[in-house]
């Protein structure tokens, strides 16, 4: 999670009602989820779920990378 700079004003909080609160934080990488100060913990939980989901190996991953 990264804090947006002052000149990056624009995205809205992904967890609040549409177009009510400006975002202060964004997720790591290509940000598609933004959060205001109140929803900082929800953004952290979203990132943790995403990391857990990407950590698992599929059968194709296993056959490709584990045999190397």
Phi and psi restraints in degrees (range 20) as a CNS / XPLOR table:
assign (resid 1 and name C) (resid 2 and name N)
       (resid 2 and name CA) (resid 2 and name C) 1.0 -127.3 20.0 2
assign (resid 2 and name N) (resid 2 and name CA)
       (resid 2 and name C) (resid 3 and name N) 1.0 147.5 20.0 2
assign (resid 2 and name C) (resid 3 and name N)
       (resid 3 and name CA) (resid 3 and name C) 1.0 -85.7 20.0 2
assign (resid 3 and name N) (resid 3 and name CA)
       (resid 3 and name C) (resid 4 and name N) 1.0 135.7 20.0 2
assign (resid 3 and name C) (resid 4 and name N)
       (resid 4 and name CA) (resid 4 and name C) 1.0 -72.7 20.0 2
assign (resid 4 and name N) (resid 4 and name CA)
       (resid 4 and name C) (resid 5 and name N) 1.0 147.1 20.0 2
assign (resid 4 and name C) (resid 5 and name N)
       (resid 5 and name CA) (resid 5 and name C) 1.0 -80.3 20.0 2
assign (resid 5 and name N) (resid 5 and name CA)
       (resid 5 and name C) (resid 6 and name N) 1.0 165.8 20.0 2
assign (resid 5 and name C) (resid 6 and name N)
       (resid 6 and name CA) (resid 6 and name C) 1.0 -61.5 20.0 2
assign (resid 6 and name N) (resid 6 and name CA)
       (resid 6 and name C) (resid 7 and name N) 1.0 -34.1 20.0 2
assign (resid 6 and name C) (resid 7 and name N)
       (resid 7 and name CA) (resid 7 and name C) 1.0 -83.4 20.0 2
assign (resid 7 and name N) (resid 7 and name CA)
       (resid 7 and name C) (resid 8 and name N) 1.0 0.8 20.0 2
assign (resid 7 and name C) (resid 8 and name N)
       (resid 8 and name CA) (resid 8 and name C) 1.0 -98.5 20.0 2
assign (resid 8 and name N) (resid 8 and name CA)
       (resid 8 and name C) (resid 9 and name N) 1.0 25.9 20.0 2
assign (resid 8 and name C) (resid 9 and name N)
       (resid 9 and name CA) (resid 9 and name C) 1.0 -66.7 20.0 2
assign (resid 9 and name N) (resid 9 and name CA)
       (resid 9 and name C) (resid 10 and name N) 1.0 130.5 20.0 2
assign (resid 9 and name C) (resid 10 and name N)
       (resid 10 and name CA) (resid 10 and name C) 1.0 164.1 20.0 2
assign (resid 10 and name N) (resid 10 and name CA)
       (resid 10 and name C) (resid 11 and name N) 1.0 -53.4 20.0 2
assign (resid 10 and name C) (resid 11 and name N)
       (resid 11 and name CA) (resid 11 and name C) 1.0 -71.3 20.0 2
assign (resid 11 and name N) (resid 11 and name CA)
       (resid 11 and name C) (resid 12 and name N) 1.0 149.3 20.0 2
assign (resid 11 and name C) (resid 12 and name N)
       (resid 12 and name CA) (resid 12 and name C) 1.0 -98.0 20.0 2
assign (resid 12 and name N) (resid 12 and name CA)
       (resid 12 and name C) (resid 13 and name N) 1.0 158.2 20.0 2
assign (resid 12 and name C) (resid 13 and name N)
       (resid 13 and name CA) (resid 13 and name C) 1.0 -64.6 20.0 2
assign (resid 13 and name N) (resid 13 and name CA)
       (resid 13 and name C) (resid 14 and name N) 1.0 131.2 20.0 2
assign (resid 13 and name C) (resid 14 and name N)
       (resid 14 and name CA) (resid 14 and name C) 1.0 -76.8 20.0 2
assign (resid 14 and name N) (resid 14 and name CA)
       (resid 14 and name C) (resid 15 and name N) 1.0 -14.5 20.0 2
assign (resid 14 and name C) (resid 15 and name N)
       (resid 15 and name CA) (resid 15 and name C) 1.0 -102.9 20.0 2
assign (resid 15 and name N) (resid 15 and name CA)
       (resid 15 and name C) (resid 16 and name N) 1.0 -18.7 20.0 2
assign (resid 15 and name C) (resid 16 and name N)
       (resid 16 and name CA) (resid 16 and name C) 1.0 -85.2 20.0 2
assign (resid 16 and name N) (resid 16 and name CA)
       (resid 16 and name C) (resid 17 and name N) 1.0 173.6 20.0 2
assign (resid 16 and name C) (resid 17 and name N)
       (resid 17 and name CA) (resid 17 and name C) 1.0 -60.4 20.0 2
assign (resid 17 and name N) (resid 17 and name CA)
       (resid 17 and name C) (resid 18 and name N) 1.0 150.3 20.0 2
assign (resid 17 and name C) (resid 18 and name N)
       (resid 18 and name CA) (resid 18 and name C) 1.0 -54.7 20.0 2
assign (resid 18 and name N) (resid 18 and name CA)
       (resid 18 and name C) (resid 19 and name N) 1.0 128.9 20.0 2
assign (resid 18 and name C) (resid 19 and name N)
       (resid 19 and name CA) (resid 19 and name C) 1.0 54.3 20.0 2
assign (resid 19 and name N) (resid 19 and name CA)
       (resid 19 and name C) (resid 20 and name N) 1.0 48.0 20.0 2
assign (resid 19 and name C) (resid 20 and name N)
       (resid 20 and name CA) (resid 20 and name C) 1.0 -115.8 20.0 2
assign (resid 20 and name N) (resid 20 and name CA)
       (resid 20 and name C) (resid 21 and name N) 1.0 -35.1 20.0 2
assign (resid 20 and name C) (resid 21 and name N)
       (resid 21 and name CA) (resid 21 and name C) 1.0 -133.6 20.0 2
assign (resid 21 and name N) (resid 21 and name CA)
       (resid 21 and name C) (resid 22 and name N) 1.0 133.3 20.0 2
assign (resid 21 and name C) (resid 22 and name N)
       (resid 22 and name CA) (resid 22 and name C) 1.0 -73.7 20.0 2
assign (resid 22 and name N) (resid 22 and name CA)
       (resid 22 and name C) (resid 23 and name N) 1.0 146.9 20.0 2
assign (resid 22 and name C) (resid 23 and name N)
       (resid 23 and name CA) (resid 23 and name C) 1.0 -78.5 20.0 2
assign (resid 23 and name N) (resid 23 and name CA)
       (resid 23 and name C) (resid 24 and name N) 1.0 149.2 20.0 2
assign (resid 23 and name C) (resid 24 and name N)
       (resid 24 and name CA) (resid 24 and name C) 1.0 -116.8 20.0 2
assign (resid 24 and name N) (resid 24 and name CA)
       (resid 24 and name C) (resid 25 and name N) 1.0 -26.9 20.0 2
assign (resid 24 and name C) (resid 25 and name N)
       (resid 25 and name CA) (resid 25 and name C) 1.0 -124.2 20.0 2
assign (resid 25 and name N) (resid 25 and name CA)
       (resid 25 and name C) (resid 26 and name N) 1.0 153.5 20.0 2
assign (resid 25 and name C) (resid 26 and name N)
       (resid 26 and name CA) (resid 26 and name C) 1.0 -132.6 20.0 2
assign (resid 26 and name N) (resid 26 and name CA)
       (resid 26 and name C) (resid 27 and name N) 1.0 159.0 20.0 2
assign (resid 26 and name C) (resid 27 and name N)
       (resid 27 and name CA) (resid 27 and name C) 1.0 -77.0 20.0 2
assign (resid 27 and name N) (resid 27 and name CA)
       (resid 27 and name C) (resid 28 and name N) 1.0 163.6 20.0 2
assign (resid 27 and name C) (resid 28 and name N)
       (resid 28 and name CA) (resid 28 and name C) 1.0 -71.3 20.0 2
assign (resid 28 and name N) (resid 28 and name CA)
       (resid 28 and name C) (resid 29 and name N) 1.0 158.0 20.0 2
assign (resid 28 and name C) (resid 29 and name N)
       (resid 29 and name CA) (resid 29 and name C) 1.0 77.9 20.0 2
assign (resid 29 and name N) (resid 29 and name CA)
       (resid 29 and name C) (resid 30 and name N) 1.0 -148.1 20.0 2
assign (resid 29 and name C) (resid 30 and name N)
       (resid 30 and name CA) (resid 30 and name C) 1.0 -75.2 20.0 2
assign (resid 30 and name N) (resid 30 and name CA)
       (resid 30 and name C) (resid 31 and name N) 1.0 104.0 20.0 2
assign (resid 30 and name C) (resid 31 and name N)
       (resid 31 and name CA) (resid 31 and name C) 1.0 -73.7 20.0 2
assign (resid 31 and name N) (resid 31 and name CA)
       (resid 31 and name C) (resid 32 and name N) 1.0 122.7 20.0 2
assign (resid 31 and name C) (resid 32 and name N)
       (resid 32 and name CA) (resid 32 and name C) 1.0 -121.1 20.0 2
assign (resid 32 and name N) (resid 32 and name CA)
       (resid 32 and name C) (resid 33 and name N) 1.0 -8.3 20.0 2
assign (resid 32 and name C) (resid 33 and name N)
       (resid 33 and name CA) (resid 33 and name C) 1.0 -124.1 20.0 2
assign (resid 33 and name N) (resid 33 and name CA)
       (resid 33 and name C) (resid 34 and name N) 1.0 131.3 20.0 2
assign (resid 33 and name C) (resid 34 and name N)
       (resid 34 and name CA) (resid 34 and name C) 1.0 -124.8 20.0 2
assign (resid 34 and name N) (resid 34 and name CA)
       (resid 34 and name C) (resid 35 and name N) 1.0 156.7 20.0 2
assign (resid 34 and name C) (resid 35 and name N)
       (resid 35 and name CA) (resid 35 and name C) 1.0 -143.1 20.0 2
assign (resid 35 and name N) (resid 35 and name CA)
       (resid 35 and name C) (resid 36 and name N) 1.0 148.7 20.0 2
assign (resid 35 and name C) (resid 36 and name N)
       (resid 36 and name CA) (resid 36 and name C) 1.0 -87.2 20.0 2
assign (resid 36 and name N) (resid 36 and name CA)
       (resid 36 and name C) (resid 37 and name N) 1.0 -178.5 20.0 2
assign (resid 36 and name C) (resid 37 and name N)
       (resid 37 and name CA) (resid 37 and name C) 1.0 -63.2 20.0 2
assign (resid 37 and name N) (resid 37 and name CA)
       (resid 37 and name C) (resid 38 and name N) 1.0 -33.9 20.0 2
assign (resid 37 and name C) (resid 38 and name N)
       (resid 38 and name CA) (resid 38 and name C) 1.0 -70.7 20.0 2
assign (resid 38 and name N) (resid 38 and name CA)
       (resid 38 and name C) (resid 39 and name N) 1.0 -28.7 20.0 2
assign (resid 38 and name C) (resid 39 and name N)
       (resid 39 and name CA) (resid 39 and name C) 1.0 -106.1 20.0 2
assign (resid 39 and name N) (resid 39 and name CA)
       (resid 39 and name C) (resid 40 and name N) 1.0 23.4 20.0 2
assign (resid 39 and name C) (resid 40 and name N)
       (resid 40 and name CA) (resid 40 and name C) 1.0 -61.0 20.0 2
assign (resid 40 and name N) (resid 40 and name CA)
       (resid 40 and name C) (resid 41 and name N) 1.0 -40.4 20.0 2
assign (resid 40 and name C) (resid 41 and name N)
       (resid 41 and name CA) (resid 41 and name C) 1.0 -68.2 20.0 2
assign (resid 41 and name N) (resid 41 and name CA)
       (resid 41 and name C) (resid 42 and name N) 1.0 -34.5 20.0 2
assign (resid 41 and name C) (resid 42 and name N)
       (resid 42 and name CA) (resid 42 and name C) 1.0 -66.1 20.0 2
assign (resid 42 and name N) (resid 42 and name CA)
       (resid 42 and name C) (resid 43 and name N) 1.0 -37.3 20.0 2
assign (resid 42 and name C) (resid 43 and name N)
       (resid 43 and name CA) (resid 43 and name C) 1.0 -66.8 20.0 2
assign (resid 43 and name N) (resid 43 and name CA)
       (resid 43 and name C) (resid 44 and name N) 1.0 -40.4 20.0 2
assign (resid 43 and name C) (resid 44 and name N)
       (resid 44 and name CA) (resid 44 and name C) 1.0 -63.3 20.0 2
assign (resid 44 and name N) (resid 44 and name CA)
       (resid 44 and name C) (resid 45 and name N) 1.0 -40.8 20.0 2
assign (resid 44 and name C) (resid 45 and name N)
       (resid 45 and name CA) (resid 45 and name C) 1.0 -65.4 20.0 2
assign (resid 45 and name N) (resid 45 and name CA)
       (resid 45 and name C) (resid 46 and name N) 1.0 -39.6 20.0 2
assign (resid 45 and name C) (resid 46 and name N)
       (resid 46 and name CA) (resid 46 and name C) 1.0 -60.8 20.0 2
assign (resid 46 and name N) (resid 46 and name CA)
       (resid 46 and name C) (resid 47 and name N) 1.0 -43.9 20.0 2
assign (resid 46 and name C) (resid 47 and name N)
       (resid 47 and name CA) (resid 47 and name C) 1.0 -64.8 20.0 2
assign (resid 47 and name N) (resid 47 and name CA)
       (resid 47 and name C) (resid 48 and name N) 1.0 -39.2 20.0 2
assign (resid 47 and name C) (resid 48 and name N)
       (resid 48 and name CA) (resid 48 and name C) 1.0 -64.8 20.0 2
assign (resid 48 and name N) (resid 48 and name CA)
       (resid 48 and name C) (resid 49 and name N) 1.0 -42.8 20.0 2
assign (resid 48 and name C) (resid 49 and name N)
       (resid 49 and name CA) (resid 49 and name C) 1.0 -62.9 20.0 2
assign (resid 49 and name N) (resid 49 and name CA)
       (resid 49 and name C) (resid 50 and name N) 1.0 -40.2 20.0 2
assign (resid 49 and name C) (resid 50 and name N)
       (resid 50 and name CA) (resid 50 and name C) 1.0 -65.2 20.0 2
assign (resid 50 and name N) (resid 50 and name CA)
       (resid 50 and name C) (resid 51 and name N) 1.0 -42.0 20.0 2
assign (resid 50 and name C) (resid 51 and name N)
       (resid 51 and name CA) (resid 51 and name C) 1.0 -65.2 20.0 2
assign (resid 51 and name N) (resid 51 and name CA)
       (resid 51 and name C) (resid 52 and name N) 1.0 -40.4 20.0 2
assign (resid 51 and name C) (resid 52 and name N)
       (resid 52 and name CA) (resid 52 and name C) 1.0 -63.7 20.0 2
assign (resid 52 and name N) (resid 52 and name CA)
       (resid 52 and name C) (resid 53 and name N) 1.0 -40.5 20.0 2
assign (resid 52 and name C) (resid 53 and name N)
       (resid 53 and name CA) (resid 53 and name C) 1.0 -66.1 20.0 2
assign (resid 53 and name N) (resid 53 and name CA)
       (resid 53 and name C) (resid 54 and name N) 1.0 -38.8 20.0 2
assign (resid 53 and name C) (resid 54 and name N)
       (resid 54 and name CA) (resid 54 and name C) 1.0 -80.5 20.0 2
assign (resid 54 and name N) (resid 54 and name CA)
       (resid 54 and name C) (resid 55 and name N) 1.0 -14.9 20.0 2
assign (resid 54 and name C) (resid 55 and name N)
       (resid 55 and name CA) (resid 55 and name C) 1.0 -74.0 20.0 2
assign (resid 55 and name N) (resid 55 and name CA)
       (resid 55 and name C) (resid 56 and name N) 1.0 -29.8 20.0 2
assign (resid 55 and name C) (resid 56 and name N)
       (resid 56 and name CA) (resid 56 and name C) 1.0 -69.9 20.0 2
assign (resid 56 and name N) (resid 56 and name CA)
       (resid 56 and name C) (resid 57 and name N) 1.0 142.9 20.0 2
assign (resid 56 and name C) (resid 57 and name N)
       (resid 57 and name CA) (resid 57 and name C) 1.0 -94.6 20.0 2
assign (resid 57 and name N) (resid 57 and name CA)
       (resid 57 and name C) (resid 58 and name N) 1.0 134.8 20.0 2
assign (resid 57 and name C) (resid 58 and name N)
       (resid 58 and name CA) (resid 58 and name C) 1.0 -85.4 20.0 2
assign (resid 58 and name N) (resid 58 and name CA)
       (resid 58 and name C) (resid 59 and name N) 1.0 172.5 20.0 2
assign (resid 58 and name C) (resid 59 and name N)
       (resid 59 and name CA) (resid 59 and name C) 1.0 -61.6 20.0 2
assign (resid 59 and name N) (resid 59 and name CA)
       (resid 59 and name C) (resid 60 and name N) 1.0 -38.8 20.0 2
assign (resid 59 and name C) (resid 60 and name N)
       (resid 60 and name CA) (resid 60 and name C) 1.0 -65.5 20.0 2
assign (resid 60 and name N) (resid 60 and name CA)
       (resid 60 and name C) (resid 61 and name N) 1.0 -40.6 20.0 2
assign (resid 60 and name C) (resid 61 and name N)
       (resid 61 and name CA) (resid 61 and name C) 1.0 -62.3 20.0 2
assign (resid 61 and name N) (resid 61 and name CA)
       (resid 61 and name C) (resid 62 and name N) 1.0 -44.0 20.0 2
assign (resid 61 and name C) (resid 62 and name N)
       (resid 62 and name CA) (resid 62 and name C) 1.0 -61.5 20.0 2
assign (resid 62 and name N) (resid 62 and name CA)
       (resid 62 and name C) (resid 63 and name N) 1.0 -47.0 20.0 2
assign (resid 62 and name C) (resid 63 and name N)
       (resid 63 and name CA) (resid 63 and name C) 1.0 -67.3 20.0 2
assign (resid 63 and name N) (resid 63 and name CA)
       (resid 63 and name C) (resid 64 and name N) 1.0 -31.3 20.0 2
assign (resid 63 and name C) (resid 64 and name N)
       (resid 64 and name CA) (resid 64 and name C) 1.0 -80.2 20.0 2
assign (resid 64 and name N) (resid 64 and name CA)
       (resid 64 and name C) (resid 65 and name N) 1.0 -50.0 20.0 2
assign (resid 64 and name C) (resid 65 and name N)
       (resid 65 and name CA) (resid 65 and name C) 1.0 -97.5 20.0 2
assign (resid 65 and name N) (resid 65 and name CA)
       (resid 65 and name C) (resid 66 and name N) 1.0 -27.0 20.0 2
assign (resid 65 and name C) (resid 66 and name N)
       (resid 66 and name CA) (resid 66 and name C) 1.0 -81.3 20.0 2
assign (resid 66 and name N) (resid 66 and name CA)
       (resid 66 and name C) (resid 67 and name N) 1.0 -17.0 20.0 2
assign (resid 66 and name C) (resid 67 and name N)
       (resid 67 and name CA) (resid 67 and name C) 1.0 -88.1 20.0 2
assign (resid 67 and name N) (resid 67 and name CA)
       (resid 67 and name C) (resid 68 and name N) 1.0 -12.4 20.0 2
